[in-house]
Amino acid sequence: MLNYAELRCLSCYSFLRGASHPHEMVERAAQLGYAALAITDECSLAGVVKAHVAAKELGIQLIIGSEFTLEEGIKLVALAPSRAAYSELSGLISMARRRSPKGEYRASLRDVIFHLKRCLLIWLPDSDSENVRAYGLQLRRLCKNRVWLGVSHLLGNDEVQRYGALLQLANELDIPMLACGDVRMHCATRKPLHDVFTALRHNTSIDQLGRKRLANSQQHLRSLEKLQQLYPPALLEETLRIASACHFSLDELRYEYPQEVVPRGYVASSYLRELVARGSAVRWPQGIPTDIQQRIDKELTLIEELEYEYYFLTVYDIVRFARERDILCQGRGSAANSVVCYCLFITEVSPEQISLLFERFISKERDEPPDIDVDFEHERREEVIQYIYRKYSRKRAALAATVVTYRSRSAVRDVGRALGLDPVFVDDLAKSLAWWDRTADLAKRFEEQGVAGHSRQAELFYTLVQEILGFPRHLSQHVGGFVITRSPISTLVPVENASMAERTIIQWDKEDIEALGLLKVDILALGMLSAIRKSLQLVHRYCPAIKTISDIPREDHATYQMLQVADTIGVFQIESRAQMSMLPRLKPECFYDLVIEIAIVRPGPIQGDMVHPYLRRKQGLEQVTYPSDAIRSVLERTLGVPIFQEQVIRLAMVAAGFSGGEADQLRRAITHWGKNSKL
């Protein structure tokens, strides 16, 4: 049987045009036995990483491309056969998006011809256009041997006449033809959802769409048998010829760290070691303890082995800038597990105060860059952001994207609007839903509002609301995740304007960045740091000895007395009702008790029934026991009750013989057990 490569496929990242997720497209193409699949979202590469991950798992060739409707009215699909062609495509998308408001793009035929020197082009002519031949001649002359005329057979009323006109046009212009399905969904059953998206795009109801609505459900991935019935063999074979010419994979993308952070005369590793040595001398002026020095050496060796020196130096440079300008900042998260971060003044928690595993932060097995989150005063974070833009320029620094997806309320409102339902009824139903409602809760909410099962329209409404949940609505900017590169970032990933003025975002989100191993520096804003800054300034007026956080006396007895009676209004992390109800029961007496206090009031310990056993043991009402001395070494500080994720890692190491990296993989699988089959 003749095979086929689908070269024109819009996923749901062509917002309100595609009705299937990228991974669904890839999975369906693999099931049908396609030789290859191209994801060609409109002026976008937002969905290609998700498709890439799925394609690698299933062993099907993925071709990276994008579709454009040019200012002249010409429709083109551009495919990237090589790394150089991919850079051209990403650059053109960036240019078209950056010159337009958010959510729009503008590109001309001149832009395509000038910027896409290596991409393969599929021309999708409108046979009724007056200038179609002139545009075709121009494409053939300037893009010789890399332009094709695409034909879609969608069982419309005029398919025979249209095919005849396109065949004549291709012969006149001497441009080869190929088959392309103009795919909008992975299977025909997504047609009703596609109708919803079409209605939303045109700001009307499905009933009022008229010819704007797809005439049938043929724009899905069809079987090879069906395609052979529709297209001449030569048109199917031509798709395979193009697929065989496309060798590029996203695995070829290599992140290059910015080099400005290393002074002349140094290499990254030597400069990082020098900074750590300087910092450790400040942190331990009386001499570095032997165990701490061993940890420093171990961390630096692993950092150099994994070539993450530039990452640490980039974060150090940003934190240095903030501290020089008295902008309060604090590294947090798993970065606190690193002595190197402590010596670089990225974090302020001494490794002698807590016992944490570096493997939670970096390990060979994870094969991904570390993630250092740094909080800055929310009133002055903009100074830090502008410093990044000044140092690296907007061509090399941009914020990561966040994919805003449909949740219960937005799903009800948009589907209801598309179906033309009473706006008051839809609004009441949406307001009855809560953000924490799960899919299983929807049926109950619908029944309470008298919706489910009472009519065909009500059943369709409920089904479509369930189906649309999780679909992307649009790209937004990440709260502070910067991607910084050595070369122009647009050669790596397209850049577009954000809603906020003077902000640009890349088209990939956090998961995409992690999947490809790109560097992301989180520049986050924390209002409490601004409050602490103002409090320190106020206290300094009356007590000159206290100027910074490090000047505040530790383990102050009077402070803990206030904590034990839940006098914590306005105290960050322990002012919620849940925390305030726990404080009198746990009665913290030292800093580590506070660490446990904050950690124990979380879903994991609560659902795992760890709270009451710990409280009983803390109050002396229950005996503390350990299965072995090895387990005792892990759980002694929490009285035999596992509370922290680090303890999960250590338990896997001492009880099952896991390496630190393997144990961290287990921890990650456990934390994502609901959506991760790797557990």
N, C-alpha and C positions, 0 to 999 in steps of 0.2 A: 504494500500500500504506500502511496506517495505521502511523504511527510509534509510538515508545514511549520512556519515560524510566524507568529502573530506580531506585526510590527507597528500596530497602532492601537494602543490600549490606555484608556483613561481610568485611573483609580479614584477613590474617594478624595484623594488629595488634589484633584481638579474640583475644587469645592463646588458642590451643588450640580456637578455634571456627571461624575462617576458614582456608581452605587455599590461598589465592592471595595473591600480593603485590599491593599497590595498583596498581602500573603494569601488571600482568597484567590486572587487572580493566578498567582504562581501555582498554588496547590491544584487548581482546576486545570491549568495548562499541563501540568505534570500528569494528572489523571487521564487526560485526553491523549497523551503521548506526543505532544508538540515537541518539535526539535528545539525551539527557543521561544522566548516571550520578551517583548519590549514594553516597558512601562514608559508612556510618553505623556505624562500629565502636562496640562497647558501652562507653558512658561514656568515650569516648576520641576524641581527634583526632590520635593518634600517627601515623597513616598518611596524613593528608590532604595533607601537603606533597609527598610522593612521588607521590601521585595527581595533584596540581596540576601538577607539572612535566611529567608524562606527558600530561596533558590539553592543556596549552598546546602541546606539540609536535604533537599529533594533531588539534587543533582541535575537540575535543568538549567540551561544557559539563559542568563538574564542579559538583555541589551538595554543600555541606558539611553534614553532619548527624551524629547520634549516636542510638544505641538505648539504652533504659533498661528495666530490669525494676524496678518500684517496690516499695516495702515492702508495698503492698496487693496485690501480685501482678499489677498492670497492666503491660502491655507497650506502650511508646510509641516512635515514632521522631520525633525533633525535627529539622527542617530550618531552615537559616538563609537567609532570602531577602535579608537586608540586612546591612550592617556592624553595625548596632545589635543585630540578632538574633544575629549571630555572637558578639558580646560577652556577651550573655545566656547563650548556650549554653556558651561557654567558662567563664563564671562558675559555672554550675550544675554542670558537670563537676568544676570545682575544689572546690566546696563538698562535693559527694558523695564525692570522693576524700579530701579533707583530714580529713573526720570519720571516716574508716575506716582500718584497717591497710593497709599496702602491698598492692596487688593486688586490693583490694576497693573497693566503693563502697556508699553508702547514700543513697537519695533517696525522697521520698514524693510523692504526688499534690499535696499542698499546696505542696511545693517547686517542682514544675513549674508550677503555676498562678500562683504568686507571682513566680517568677523569669523565666519564659519568656513575656513579654508580646507578643513580636513573631514568635516562631518558628511555623512551620507544623507541626502535629502529625498524625501518622498513628497512629491507635489500632489495636492488634492484639488484639482481644478473644478470650478463650477462651469459646466459646459455651456451655460447660458450667458456667461460674462462676455462683454464686448471685447475686453482687452486680454482675453485668455491666451490667445495665440502670441501676442506680443510678450506677455510675461513668460510664456513657455520658451520662446526663442531666447529671451534674455537668460533664463536659467540654464538652458542647454549650452549657450555660448560661454557663460562665465563659470558654470559648475559642471563642465564636461566630464563624463564618465562617473559622476557620482550623484546623478539625479534620476529619479524614477517617477512614473506616474502611477499613483495609487488608485485602485478600483475597489469599491465596496459593493457587494451584492447583498442587499437587505430585503429582498422580496417586495420591493415597492411596486406601484402600478406602472412606473415608467422605466423599470430596470433595463429592459431590452433596448429601448431607444437610447437611454443614457449610456449604456455600455457601447453601443454602436458609435455614438458621438465621441466618446473617449478613445475608442480604438482608432477612429479616423484621425483624431488629434495627435495621438501618440505616433502614428505612422507618418503624418505630415512633418512632425517635429523631430522624428527619429529619436524618441525617448522611450526606453523600455518600460513595460507595464508590469505591475505586480499586484497581488491580492492583499487587501488589508481590511480587517473586519469592522473598523470604527467601533471598537469594543467599549462599552460603558459599564458592564457588569459581568460577573463571572458565570452567572447562570440566569436563565430566563425568569426565574421566580422573583428576581429583584426588580422586575419591571414596575410594580406598584410603588416601590420605594423611590425608584428613579423618577416617577411621575411627581412624587412629593417634592423631590429636590428641584425638578424643573419648575413647578409652581412657585416654590420659594424664590428661585432665581428671577422669575419674572414678576414676583410680587402679586400673585393672583391665586385663584384656586384651580384645582385640577380641571374642574368642569369648564372653566373659562380659557383653558390653554389653546384649544383649537389645534391648528397645525404645528404649534410649537411643541406639542406632545409627540413622543415617539409613536410612529404609526403601528409598530408591532414590537415584539420582544427579541428581534433578531440580532440586536447589538450586544450579544453575549459570546462567550467562547464556545464555538460550535464544534461538533465532532469532525474528525477527519473525513468520515464517510459523507457527511453533509457538505463539507467544503468541496470535495471532489465532484459532487453533483452540481455545485454552483459555479465553479471556476474552471477554466481551461487548465490543463496540467502545466503549461508553460508559466502561468501566473503564480501557481503554487511553488514551482521549482525556483522561481526568481527570489522568493522570500528566503529560501534556503541558501541561495548564493549570497545574499546580503548577510544572513546570519553567520555564514562561514567567514565573512570578511570582518566581522566584529569580534575582536579579541579582548576588548577592555573589560576589566572587572574592578569593582570598588576596592577589592583587596590590594590593588596597585597603588592606591592613595597612600602616600607616606607623609605623615605629619612632620613638619620641620619646625623646631622650636626657635623662637626669636633669639638672636645672638647679642642684642644690645646689653643684656644683663651681665655679660662677662667682659671685664676690662681687658685692655691690651696687655699682653705679656702673660696671660693666664689661659688655661683651658678650663672648661666648666668644672671638671672634677677637682682640680687643684684649688680653684677659687671657692668652691663650696666647702672643701675641707678647711680652708683658711678661715672662712666666716664662722664655721662651727667651732673651730678652735678658739677664736676670739670670744664667741658667745659663751662657750663653756667656762672660760676663765672668769667671765663676769658672773655667771650663774653660780659657780662654786669657787669663790675667791680663796678659800682655804685649801683648795686642791680637789680635783675630781675624784670621787670614789671609784674604786676599781671596777665594781659591777656596772657603774654608769659608763665608764670609758669603754668597757667591753660592748655595751649596747650601742654606743656611738659608732664604734668600729664596725659592728655587725650591720647597722643600718646603712652606713656610708658604702660599705662593700656591696650591699644589695642594690642600693640606689644607682651606683656606678654600673653594676652588672646589667640592670634593666634600662640604663641610659635615661634616667629621670632627673639628672642634675639640673638641666635647664628649667624644668618645671618648678623645682624648689627655689631656684634663683629668681624666677619670675615672680613667684608669690612673695619671696623675701623683699624684692625691690618695691613691690606695691605696699607692703606693710611698712617698710622703711620710710617711704614717702609720707604715709599717714602719720607715723610716729614723729617724724621731723616737724610736722605741722600741728602737733598736739591733737590729732584726730584720734579719738579713742577707738581702738579696734581689738578684736579678739578672735583667734582661730578656735574652731570648735569641731565637734564630731570626732571621727576616727583619727584626725590629725593629732589629737591630744595623746594618742598612743605613741607618738614619735618623739624621741629625745632630740633628734635633729631639729624638728620644728620648735622645740623648746629652746634650743641653743640659738636658733635664728630669730627668736622673739616673735614667732608667729603665734605660738600658744603661751599661756602663762601658768599652766598647771605643772608643777614639778613632778617628774616621774617617780620621785621618792614618796610623794603623797599617795599615789595610786598605783595599782599594779595592772597594767594593760598590755595587750599583745600587739607588737608591731605588725604581725601578719594580718590583723584586722584592717590595717592601713595599706600595706603593700605586701604582696607575695608573688612568687614566681608563677604559682598555679593560676592566679586570677588573670594574668596576661592583659591587664588594663591599667591605665595611669591612675595614680592615687587621686583622691578627691579631697582637696583642702577647702573647707568653707571658712571664710573670714567675715565676721560681722563688723560693720562700721557704724558710727553714729548716723542715724537716719537724716539728720539735718545737714551733715557734711559729706555724705557719701558721694554727692555729685562732684565734689572736688577730686575725689579719687578716680571717678569715671573719666573726668576730663583729663586727668593726668595720663591715664591709659591711652586715650585718644591722641593726646599730644605726643606721647612717646612713640607710639606705634602707627599712628595715623588711622583714619577710618578705612583705608584700603586693607589694613592688616589686623584690625580688631573689630569685632562685632559681637552682639549678644546672641546667645543661643535662643532658639524658638521654644515656645510651649504650645502644644496642640490643644486648643480648646475643643472639647468634645461635647456631644449631646448627653445631658443628664435628664433626670425625670421631668423636671419642670419645663426645660427648654424643648424637650422632645414632645411633650403634650401640647405646648403652645404652637410649635411649628407644624406638627402633623395636623392639629385641629384647624389651623389657618389654611393649610393646603387642601383639606377636605371640605372647607367652606362651612365648618360648624359654627354654631352661635358663639360669638366672642365672649359673652358673659359666662356661658357654661364652661367654655375652655379655661377661662381665667380662674373660675372657682375650683375647677378640677386641679389645675396646676398649683394653686395655693394650698390645696389639701395635701400635697406631696411634700416630703422633707428631703433634704439633700442626702440624708443617710439611708433613705429607702432603697432597698435592693430590688432587683428585678422581680423576685418572688413576692414583694410587697405590692407591686403594681396592681395585680388582680384584686387584692383586697381593697385598695383605694378606689379602683374603678367600680367595684360592687357597691361600696359605700355611697358613691355618687350616682348609682343607678345606671351604669353604663354597660358593663360586660354582659354579653350574650343576649341582649334584648332586640337586636336588629343586625342585619348584615353590615350596615355602616358602622355600628358600634363595634362589631367584631373586627372589621377592617381597621378601625381606629386603634383598638387595643393591640392588634398584631403589628401595625406599623410603628407604634410607639416603642414596643419591645425591640423591633428590628433596628430602629434608628439609634438606639442607645449605644454610646461609645463611638459613633461616627464622628469624624472631625468636622467642626464648623468653620474654623479659621485658625490661622497662626497668630499667636501673640508673643510678646517678648518674655523671656525668662526673667525671674526676679533679680538676677544679677550674674548669671553665668556667662563669662566672656570667653570667646575663642580668639586666641592671639596667634598669628602665624609669622613665619619669616618672609615668605613671598606674599603677594596679594591674595587675600582670603578667597576672592572670587574664582581663583583657579582651583580651589579645593571644593567649595560649596557655594551655591548662589546666595547673594545678599540682597535684601529688600528693605524698604522703609518700614519702620514701625509706626504705630499710631502716634506715639509721643514724638514731639519735635526733636530733631538732632539725635535720633536713635536709629540704628540699623540693626537688623537681625539676620542671621543665617536661616536657611530653610529647614534645618535639622534640629530635632529636639534632643534632650538629654540622653534618651535611650539610643538614638542614632549615633550621637557622639561617642558614647561608650562602646557601641558595637564596632566602630571603626578605630577605636583607640586614640581619639583626638584629645588634645589638652583643653580642659575647661577650668577657668579660675572663677570661683564664686565670690563676687563682690556684693555682699548682702547688707541690707539696712536693718538696723535694730533700734527701735525707739527707746528701749530701756538704756542703751548706751548713752544716748543724749541726756536722759534723765540722770544717769550716774555722773556724767561730765558736769552737769549743772550742780548736782549735789556736792561733788568734790570741790567745786569752786566756792560754794557757800560754806562748807566746813572749813576750808582753808583760811577763810577770813577770821575765824574764831580759834582755829587750831593750826597755826602755820606749819607744824611738823607733818601734817597730812596733806599731801599734794596729789599723789597718785593712788591707784588701787593697792599697789604693793605696800604703801605706807600704813594701811589700815591694820590694826592689831588682829592677829589670828586667834581663833578659839576664844572669843570674848564671852565670858560666862553670862553676863547680863543679856547679851544678844540671844543666847540659847534659851534663857528663861522666857524671853518674849516668844521665841519660836515654839516652845513647848505648850504655850497657851494659845497658839494660832493667832498671835498678834502680827499678822503678815500682810495686811492690806497694802498694796503698792509694792510688794517685794516680788521681784521677778521670779518666775518658776514655781513659787509656793503660795500664790495668792488665790488660786482657783478654789472653788467650794470643796472639790475632792481632796486637794492638798491640805486645805485648812481643817478638814475633818480627820485627816490622817495624822497630822502633827501631834495632837494631844495623846494619841494612842502609841505612836512610835517614840515620842519624846527624844528628839535628837540631842546629843550631847557633844558631838564633834562634827568636823567637816564630812567625814565619811558617812556618818548617819544621814546627813543631808543628801548625799549622793544616792543612798539607798531610798530615802524618802521620795525623791523625784522619780527614780526609776521604778519604784514598786507600784505607783499609781499610774499604771499603763495597762492596755488591754492584755498584753502577754502574761505578766505575772498574775493579773486578776483572773483571767480565763484559765490559767494553769494552776489555780488554787495554791499560789505561793504566798499570798498576803497573810492569811491567818496563821499558818505554821510559823512564819517568820516572827509575827507579833507575839505569839505565845512563847517562842523561844527567847525573844528579846526581853519579855517580861518575867522570864524564869518559870513559866507555867508548863513548859514542855522540855524534856531532856534533849540535848543536842547530841546526835549520833552520826557516825560516818562509816560507810561500808569498808573503807580502807584508808591507810595513811595517805595514799596518792590522792584520793578523793578529798580527804581532809585539807590537803594543801591548796586545793582549788576553792573549796566552799567554806573554809573556816571563817573568813571575814563576814560572810553572810549567814553564819550559824547553820550551815548545812543545807541551805535552801538556794537553789540556782536562781538568780535574779537578773544578772547581766549577760549580754550576748557573749562577752569575753569568756564567761564561765562555760558557756556551751562549747566554745572553741577548745578551752583547756581540758574539759571533760572528754572531748573526742580524742585529744592527744594522749591523755593519761590512761583512758579506759579502752580505747580502740587502736592506739598506736598511729593515729593520723599525724601527718606533718602539719605544721602551722598553716600552710596554704590550703591543704586538703580540708582541715577543720574549718577554715573560714568559708570554703565552698559549701560545706555542710550547713553552716550558719545561714548563708545567703539562701540556700534552698529551703531551709525551714521558714525563714521570714517571708518567702514568696510562695509558700506551699499551695496557696489557693489558685495560683495562676502559673505555676512552674512545675512541669512534670519531672524535673531532674531529681526531685527528692527521692 
